[in-house]
Amino acid sequence: MALQGILVVELAGLAPGPFCAMVLADFGARVVRVERPGSHYDVSRLGRGKRSLALDLKQPRGAAVLRRLCARSDVLLEPFRSGVMEKLQLGPEILQRDNPRLIYARLTGFGQSGSFSRLAGHDINYLALSGVLPKIGRNGENPYAPLNLLADFAGGGLMCVLGIMMALFERTRSGKGQVIDANMVEGTAYLSSFLWKTQKSSLWEAPRGQNILDGGAPFYTTYRTADGEFMAVGAIEPQFYELLIKGLGLKSDELPNQMSMDDWPEMKKKFAAVFAKKTKAEWCQIFDGTDACVTPVLTLEEVVHHDHSKERGSFITNEEQSMSPRPAPLLSNTPAIPSFKRDPFVGEHTEEILDEFGFSREEIDQLKSDKIIESNKVKASL
């Protein structure tokens, strides 16, 4: 795989960090997840392809163990607020002195500097400070966050993956690692570059929820069907809009101009009344195979059984019969081969990892006795 031979040490955190490390593991990196002794499991459930080491970093000897791991690793991924790693004597100055090739990836909400850098926050807070949140929502309603996908996973985890990949590539030329300041506020803002570049265009001239791409247009929104399901419509271009009108059984010459914004509210009501007369399956029979840009709104349960998903093998099943999306994108020569094993238990691989990193049996036993590490090896059932 593309990242074969790359060794990543992930310090346990919530959603963005585990996702970032899982992507690296999916594409071939060996990922060691360092977790607190006594913790039960990764609440994000994003441990695919990783091994778990339970280590108390608040103890100086625990921090020393991590230094030894990082001295032989390619990437350290840490999710703590600014200053935490420095207090543990595990800042980039120390770890990169031990290993100049180490890529030190810092994934936080607000970044390593600035007045918010040491504050707590979650996806909705980062989204709010990015400038994007006011753009999302219905007309006359409060802005709302689209789950925790945008800031946590796109602006945070995936942007951090991009930073790590660029640092790994640059290292092939300089031979040196570098520090990555990936944060969800700026990552989300960067994702929204299109909004910044087009803010003075006609795309956003109306209040929130009344524009082409935010639910204001009758040809770019969702509609309820007769069975209480939904269809998504994205027929922006005139040729696609004509196919939409045809599929709905309407006539263009009896309707207002597509781009007459004053008529959009009434047009939405007309379209809604038509969509409400047929079931989702019936609308799929009408629009599937056309360029009307009308698609069913699929649930997580439905999408795995959809023809397109099955034809492409878009979802995978692990040994516990749990389904999840196949890693993306597809690489023609070195595709991702995700692990089909269950996620690791906390501390399941502690001893084997330390052994691989050159710790003696005596050192491991002493660390365990002093509660610096925790080992939870799975016992074979006879």
VEXDREN-2710 file (C-alpha; in Angstrom, 1 decimal):
% VEXDREN-2710
k/r/px/py/pz
1/MET/0.0/0.0/0.0
2/ALA/1.0/3.6/-0.5
3/LEU/2.1/4.2/3.2
4/GLN/3.7/0.8/3.7
5/GLY/6.6/1.2/6.1
6/ILE/5.4/4.4/7.7
7/LEU/5.1/4.2/11.5
8/VAL/2.6/6.5/13.2
9/VAL/2.1/7.0/16.9
10/GLU/-1.4/8.4/17.7
11/LEU/-2.1/9.8/21.1
12/ALA/-5.7/9.0/22.0
13/GLY/-8.3/11.7/21.5
14/LEU/-11.8/12.2/20.1
15/ALA/-13.1/11.9/16.6
16/PRO/-10.8/14.0/14.4
17/GLY/-7.5/12.4/15.6
18/PRO/-8.7/8.8/15.4
19/PHE/-10.2/9.4/11.9
20/CYS/-6.9/10.9/10.7
21/ALA/-4.9/7.9/12.0
22/MET/-7.4/5.4/10.6
23/VAL/-7.0/6.9/7.1
24/LEU/-3.3/6.5/7.4
25/ALA/-3.7/2.9/8.6
26/ASP/-6.2/2.1/5.8
27/PHE/-3.5/3.1/3.3
28/GLY/-0.8/1.0/4.8
29/ALA/0.8/2.9/7.8
30/ARG/1.5/1.0/11.0
31/VAL/-0.4/2.9/13.7
32/VAL/0.2/2.6/17.4
33/ARG/-2.6/4.2/19.4
34/VAL/-1.4/5.3/22.9
35/GLU/-4.2/5.3/25.4
36/ARG/-4.6/6.1/29.0
37/PRO/-4.5/3.1/31.4
38/GLY/-7.9/2.4/32.8
39/SER/-9.8/3.7/29.7
40/HIS/-12.3/1.2/28.3
41/TYR/-12.4/1.8/24.5
42/ASP/-12.1/4.4/21.7
43/VAL/-15.5/6.1/21.9
44/SER/-15.1/7.2/18.3
45/ARG/-15.0/3.6/17.1
46/LEU/-12.3/4.5/14.6
47/GLY/-9.6/2.0/15.6
48/ARG/-9.5/0.0/12.4
49/GLY/-6.1/-1.3/11.5
50/LYS/-4.5/0.0/14.7
51/ARG/-2.7/-1.5/17.7
52/SER/-3.3/-0.3/21.2
53/LEU/-0.7/0.6/23.9
54/ALA/-1.9/1.7/27.3
55/LEU/0.7/4.2/28.7
56/ASP/0.5/6.8/31.5
57/LEU/2.0/9.9/30.0
58/LYS/1.6/11.9/33.2
59/GLN/4.3/9.9/34.8
60/PRO/7.8/10.9/33.8
61/ARG/8.7/7.3/33.0
62/GLY/5.7/7.1/30.8
63/ALA/6.8/10.2/28.9
64/ALA/10.2/8.6/28.6
65/VAL/8.6/5.5/27.0
66/LEU/6.9/7.7/24.4
67/ARG/10.2/9.4/23.6
68/ARG/11.7/6.1/22.8
69/LEU/8.8/5.2/20.6
70/CYS/9.0/8.5/18.7
71/ALA/12.7/8.2/18.2
72/ARG/12.0/5.3/15.8
73/SER/8.7/6.6/14.3
74/ASP/7.8/8.7/11.3
75/VAL/4.8/10.5/12.6
76/LEU/3.4/11.6/16.0
77/LEU/-0.2/12.7/16.0
78/GLU/-1.3/14.5/19.1
79/PRO/-4.7/16.1/19.8
80/PHE/-4.2/18.1/23.0
81/ARG/-4.6/21.8/23.6
82/SER/-1.7/24.1/23.1
83/GLY/1.0/23.7/25.7
84/VAL/-0.1/20.3/27.1
85/MET/2.7/18.3/25.4
86/GLU/5.3/20.9/26.4
87/LYS/4.2/20.4/30.1
88/LEU/4.8/16.7/29.7
89/GLN/8.3/17.4/28.3
90/LEU/7.1/15.9/25.0
91/GLY/7.1/19.0/22.8
92/PRO/8.4/19.1/19.2
93/GLU/11.7/20.6/20.2
94/ILE/12.5/17.6/22.4
95/LEU/11.1/14.9/20.2
96/GLN/12.6/16.2/17.0
97/ARG/16.0/16.6/18.7
98/ASP/15.8/12.9/19.4
99/ASN/14.5/12.2/15.8
100/PRO/15.0/15.0/13.3
101/ARG/12.9/13.0/10.7
102/LEU/9.8/12.9/13.0
103/ILE/6.7/14.6/11.6
104/TYR/5.0/16.2/14.6
105/ALA/1.3/16.6/13.7
106/ARG/-0.8/18.7/16.1
107/LEU/-4.5/18.5/15.6
108/THR/-6.5/20.9/17.7
109/GLY/-9.7/23.0/17.5
110/PHE/-8.2/26.5/17.6
111/GLY/-4.5/26.0/16.7
112/GLN/-1.3/26.4/18.6
113/SER/-1.5/30.2/19.1
114/GLY/-4.1/32.9/19.5
115/SER/-6.4/33.8/22.4
116/PHE/-8.6/30.7/22.0
117/SER/-5.7/28.2/21.7
118/ARG/-6.0/26.8/25.2
119/LEU/-9.8/26.7/25.3
120/ALA/-12.2/23.8/25.1
121/GLY/-14.5/23.5/22.1
122/HIS/-16.4/21.2/19.8
123/ASP/-17.3/21.0/16.1
124/ILE/-20.1/23.6/16.4
125/ASN/-17.7/26.1/18.1
126/TYR/-15.0/25.7/15.5
127/LEU/-17.6/25.9/12.7
128/ALA/-18.9/29.1/14.3
129/LEU/-15.5/30.8/14.4
130/SER/-14.7/29.7/10.9
131/GLY/-17.3/32.0/9.4
132/VAL/-19.1/29.0/7.8
133/LEU/-21.9/28.4/10.3
134/PRO/-24.0/31.5/9.4
135/LYS/-24.3/30.2/5.9
136/ILE/-25.9/26.9/6.9
137/GLY/-29.6/26.8/7.8
138/ARG/-33.1/27.4/6.6
139/ASN/-34.6/30.9/5.9
140/GLY/-35.9/32.4/9.2
141/GLU/-34.3/29.7/11.4
142/ASN/-31.1/29.6/13.5
143/PRO/-27.9/28.4/11.8
144/TYR/-27.3/24.7/12.4
145/ALA/-24.3/22.5/12.2
146/PRO/-24.4/19.6/9.7
147/LEU/-23.7/16.9/12.4
148/ASN/-20.1/17.1/13.5
149/LEU/-18.8/16.2/10.0
150/LEU/-17.6/19.6/8.7
151/ALA/-15.2/20.9/11.3
152/ASP/-14.2/17.7/13.1
153/PHE/-13.6/15.4/10.1
154/ALA/-13.2/17.6/7.0
155/GLY/-11.6/20.7/8.4
156/GLY/-9.8/18.7/11.1
157/GLY/-9.0/15.1/10.5
158/LEU/-8.8/15.1/6.7
159/MET/-6.8/18.3/6.6
160/CYS/-4.4/16.8/9.1
161/VAL/-4.0/13.8/6.8
162/LEU/-3.2/16.2/4.0
163/GLY/-0.6/17.9/6.1
164/ILE/1.0/14.7/7.1
165/MET/1.2/13.5/3.5
166/MET/2.8/16.7/2.3
167/ALA/5.3/16.6/5.2
168/LEU/6.2/13.0/4.3
169/PHE/6.7/14.0/0.7
170/GLU/8.8/17.0/1.6
171/ARG/10.9/14.8/3.8
172/THR/12.0/12.8/0.8
173/ARG/13.9/15.9/-0.3
174/SER/15.1/17.5/2.9
175/GLY/15.4/14.4/5.1
176/LYS/13.8/16.3/7.9
177/GLY/10.4/16.2/9.6
178/GLN/8.4/19.3/10.5
179/VAL/5.6/20.5/12.8
180/ILE/2.0/20.5/11.5
181/ASP/-0.4/23.0/13.1
182/ALA/-3.7/21.5/11.9
183/ASN/-6.8/23.1/13.4
184/MET/-10.5/22.8/12.8
185/VAL/-11.2/26.5/12.6
186/GLU/-8.7/27.3/9.9
187/GLY/-9.2/23.9/8.2
188/THR/-12.9/24.6/7.9
189/ALA/-12.3/28.2/6.7
190/TYR/-10.0/26.9/4.0
191/LEU/-12.6/24.4/2.9
192/SER/-14.9/27.3/2.5
193/SER/-12.6/29.2/0.1
194/PHE/-15.4/28.9/-2.6
195/LEU/-17.7/30.8/-0.3
196/TRP/-15.1/33.6/0.2
197/LYS/-14.3/33.8/-3.5
198/THR/-17.9/34.0/-4.6
199/GLN/-19.4/36.0/-1.7
200/LYS/-19.9/39.1/-3.9
201/SER/-21.5/37.1/-6.7
202/SER/-25.2/36.5/-7.3
203/LEU/-24.9/33.1/-5.6
204/TRP/-25.2/34.7/-2.1
205/GLU/-27.1/37.9/-2.7
206/ALA/-30.2/36.9/-0.7
207/PRO/-30.4/36.1/3.0
208/ARG/-29.5/32.6/4.3
209/GLY/-31.8/29.9/2.9
210/GLN/-33.0/31.9/-0.1
211/ASN/-30.1/31.4/-2.5
212/ILE/-29.4/28.8/-5.1
213/LEU/-27.2/26.5/-3.1
214/ASP/-28.6/26.8/0.4
215/GLY/-32.1/25.5/-0.1
216/GLY/-33.7/28.6/-1.5
217/ALA/-34.0/27.4/-5.1
218/PRO/-36.8/24.9/-6.0
219/PHE/-34.3/23.0/-8.1
220/TYR/-31.7/22.5/-5.4
221/THR/-33.4/21.1/-2.3
222/THR/-35.2/18.0/-1.0
223/TYR/-38.8/17.0/-1.3
224/ARG/-41.0/14.6/0.7
225/THR/-42.5/11.7/-1.1
226/ALA/-45.9/9.9/-0.7
227/ASP/-44.3/7.3/1.7
228/GLY/-42.7/9.9/3.9
229/GLU/-39.3/9.4/2.3
230/PHE/-37.3/12.1/0.4
231/MET/-35.8/12.9/-3.0
232/ALA/-32.8/15.2/-3.5
233/VAL/-32.9/17.6/-6.4
234/GLY/-29.9/19.4/-7.9
235/ALA/-31.0/20.4/-11.4
236/ILE/-29.0/23.7/-11.7
237/GLU/-28.1/23.7/-15.4
238/PRO/-30.9/24.5/-17.8
239/GLN/-30.6/21.2/-19.6
240/PHE/-30.9/19.3/-16.4
241/TYR/-33.7/21.5/-15.2
242/GLU/-35.7/20.6/-18.3
243/LEU/-35.3/16.9/-17.5
244/LEU/-36.5/17.6/-14.0
245/ILE/-39.6/19.4/-15.3
246/LYS/-40.3/16.6/-17.8
247/GLY/-40.0/14.0/-15.0
248/LEU/-42.4/15.8/-12.8
249/GLY/-44.9/15.9/-15.6
250/LEU/-44.9/19.7/-15.8
251/LYS/-44.5/22.0/-18.8
252/SER/-41.8/24.7/-19.0
253/ASP/-43.9/27.1/-20.9
254/GLU/-46.5/27.1/-18.1
255/LEU/-43.9/27.9/-15.4
256/PRO/-41.9/31.0/-14.4
257/ASN/-38.3/31.4/-15.6
258/GLN/-36.0/29.0/-13.7
259/MET/-33.9/31.9/-12.2
260/SER/-36.8/34.1/-11.2
261/MET/-36.0/34.2/-7.5
262/ASP/-39.3/36.0/-6.7
263/ASP/-41.2/33.0/-7.9
264/TRP/-39.1/30.4/-6.1
265/PRO/-41.3/30.1/-3.0
266/GLU/-44.3/29.3/-5.1
267/MET/-42.3/27.0/-7.3
268/LYS/-41.2/25.0/-4.3
269/LYS/-44.8/24.5/-3.2
270/LYS/-45.7/23.3/-6.7
271/PHE/-42.8/20.9/-6.9
272/ALA/-43.5/19.7/-3.3
273/ALA/-47.1/18.9/-4.2
274/VAL/-46.0/16.9/-7.2
275/PHE/-43.3/14.9/-5.3
276/ALA/-45.9/14.1/-2.6
277/LYS/-48.0/12.1/-5.1
278/LYS/-45.5/9.3/-5.6
279/THR/-43.3/7.1/-3.4
280/LYS/-39.6/7.3/-3.4
281/ALA/-39.4/4.1/-5.4
282/GLU/-41.7/5.4/-8.0
283/TRP/-39.7/8.6/-8.4
284/CYS/-36.5/6.5/-8.7
285/GLN/-38.1/4.6/-11.6
286/ILE/-38.8/7.9/-13.3
287/PHE/-35.4/9.6/-12.7
288/ASP/-32.9/6.8/-12.5
289/GLY/-30.7/6.7/-15.6
290/THR/-31.5/10.4/-16.5
291/ASP/-29.4/13.6/-16.1
292/ALA/-32.2/15.3/-14.2
293/CYS/-29.9/15.3/-11.1
294/VAL/-32.7/13.7/-8.9
295/THR/-31.6/11.0/-6.5
296/PRO/-33.2/9.2/-3.6
297/VAL/-32.1/10.3/-0.1
298/LEU/-30.7/7.1/1.3
299/THR/-30.4/6.1/4.9
300/LEU/-27.3/4.3/6.2
301/GLU/-29.2/1.0/6.0
302/GLU/-30.4/1.7/2.4
303/VAL/-27.1/2.9/0.9
304/VAL/-25.3/-0.4/1.4
305/HIS/-28.0/-2.2/-0.7
306/HIS/-28.2/0.4/-3.4
307/ASP/-27.2/-0.9/-6.9
308/HIS/-24.4/1.7/-7.4
309/SER/-22.9/0.9/-4.0
310/LYS/-23.0/-2.8/-4.6
311/GLU/-21.6/-2.5/-8.2
312/ARG/-18.6/-0.6/-6.8
313/GLY/-18.1/-2.5/-3.6
314/SER/-18.4/0.8/-1.7
315/PHE/-18.9/-0.8/1.7
316/ILE/-17.0/-3.4/3.6
317/THR/-17.9/-5.8/6.4
318/ASN/-15.5/-6.6/9.3
319/GLU/-15.2/-9.9/11.2
320/GLU/-17.9/-8.7/13.6
321/GLN/-20.3/-8.1/10.7
322/SER/-20.1/-4.4/11.1
323/MET/-20.4/-2.4/7.9
324/SER/-18.5/0.8/7.0
325/PRO/-17.4/2.8/3.9
326/ARG/-14.5/1.4/1.9
327/PRO/-11.4/3.8/2.1
328/ALA/-11.4/6.5/-0.6
329/PRO/-10.0/7.5/-3.0
330/LEU/-9.2/4.4/-5.0
331/LEU/-5.6/4.1/-6.1
332/SER/-5.0/2.0/-9.2
333/ASN/-1.6/0.6/-8.3
334/THR/-1.5/0.8/-4.5
335/PRO/-5.1/0.7/-3.2
336/ALA/-6.0/0.7/0.4
337/ILE/-6.5/-2.7/2.0
338/PRO/-8.4/-2.0/5.2
339/SER/-8.2/-4.3/8.2
340/PHE/-11.3/-6.6/8.6
341/LYS/-10.4/-7.3/12.3
342/ARG/-12.3/-5.8/15.2
343/ASP/-11.0/-2.6/16.8
344/PRO/-8.3/-3.3/19.4
345/PHE/-9.0/-3.3/23.2
346/VAL/-7.2/-0.7/25.2
347/GLY/-3.7/-2.1/25.9
348/GLU/-4.2/-5.2/23.9
349/HIS/-0.8/-4.9/22.2
350/THR/1.2/-3.1/24.9
351/GLU/3.8/-5.7/25.4
352/GLU/4.3/-6.7/21.8
353/ILE/4.7/-3.1/20.8
354/LEU/7.3/-2.4/23.5
355/ASP/9.1/-5.6/22.5
356/GLU/9.3/-4.5/18.9
357/PHE/10.7/-1.1/20.0
358/GLY/13.6/-2.7/21.9
359/PHE/12.3/-2.8/25.4
360/SER/13.6/-5.8/27.4
361/ARG/11.4/-8.3/29.2
362/GLU/12.7/-6.9/32.5
363/GLU/11.8/-3.3/31.5
364/ILE/8.3/-4.3/30.4
365/ASP/7.7/-6.2/33.6
366/GLN/8.9/-3.3/35.7
367/LEU/6.8/-0.8/33.8
368/LYS/3.7/-3.0/34.3
369/SER/4.5/-3.5/38.0
370/ASP/4.8/0.3/38.5
371/LYS/1.5/0.9/36.6
372/ILE/3.2/2.9/33.9
373/ILE/1.8/0.6/31.3
374/GLU/-1.3/-1.6/31.2
375/SER/-1.5/-4.9/29.3
376/ASN/-4.9/-6.4/28.3
377/LYS/-3.9/-9.3/26.1
378/VAL/-6.8/-11.3/24.8
379/LYS/-6.9/-14.8/26.1
380/ALA/-7.6/-17.5/23.6
381/SER/-10.8/-19.5/24.4
382/LEU/-10.3/-23.2/24.1
END
